[in-house]
């Protein structure tokens, strides 16, 4: 993330605040990666996935040409091909799991699988994990019909295609942290693959810093209203976290941090990074975990206490979601590739790439970030500690916004771990990020009150 303000001279505070040299606005290597995202590759992946007829989670697993099994083998083969450029750091596999019958969408005990590619970080002491996902399964009008054609081009071959394209581009690049690329199954049957992965991550104490879910990122025209826009994409994020301790609740209420969950600040991070690296794409911050009547694979991660968000197109076309392929009254129904906007998908894929690359390259976040609340003053003093792991930060970025603002409005770069600013703590919200020399920043840390 580039700093929005490189220098800030507070003449009355120079004894407390020393200013470092200006940071580069953006990371040249991330620009190179973004330029490698190709709309034609996304179209190729989507058309191949749609060619399997149906990818229903309970469809054929043995056929090489039809069903979820054929689709899983295709994604796995592509991951293995991309892994050849990783010098052994990327490995791909099918992660099988059993789902018991639930008398709803799983009629009998079933064996499902996620397709995963793990790109190990180059720093053996760096335990951070970043996850990007799309769901491989598809459905038609009847969610239980596992044999009818359900090409699932946009929902969600588009998300899987983005995951595959990022795996292709990032496999050959070094990142200190680990990145997991995953095509989950069972989404349409109840977020089953994401639940399995999120529960496993929690049980095994993975340090999952951020999870990006891509679900329907390839359609730019709405049904009914006939709106067309391929310059905006929605990011859905939770507000009050699903998981809070009693002290978390007390601090949230005391600081009025209801709009600053880790997931919400991940969404803001995506907005800033996208502005820096991707042309003609604006992030719309949607202050909901997801849409009405629908759900997404980020939710099980949020429910396990991880920062997780959903990318979703700005306009939805319900003629091409959860519909049998057919033509009625001159309208073509069904989730077919010909209704997709692959240039739009390219830009959203580039946003994902810039976000993941920046996060996985950045230092660990600062520790014990706090704001002094010991006296009445029109200044604000923030204190924190350097991260205990990983490379030392080049410096830190103080993010500032008015309490009514949805997004950060100022960024101040400093080298110290204590700073006093001429902004009243009563009028502004703050957060602190660690930054490397190329401007890659950690997720922002919300300051807790320091009372003594």
Secondary structure, DSSP 4 states (H G I P E B T S, - for coil): ---SBS----GGGTTT-PPPPPPPSS-HHHHHHHHT--HHHHHHHHHHHHTTSB--TTS-SS-SSSSHHHHHHHHHHHHHHHHTTTTT-EEEEEEEEEE---SSS--S-EEEEEEEEEE--S-TT--EEEEEEEE-----SSTT-SSS-B--IIIIIHHHHHHHHHHHHHTTS--SSEEEEEEES-STTTSHHHHHHHHHHHHTT-EEEEEEEE-S-S--B-TTT--B-SSEEEEEE-SS-S---HHHHHHHHHHT-TT--HHHHHHHHHHHHHHHH-TT-EEEEE-SSS-TT---TTHHHHHTT--EEEEEESS--GGGSS--SEEETTEEES--GGG--HHHHHHHHHHHHHHHHHHHHSPPPPEEEEEE-SS--SSEEEEEE--SSSSPPSEEEEEEEETT-SS--EEEEESSSEEEESS-TTTEEEEEEEE-TT--BPPPEEPEEE--
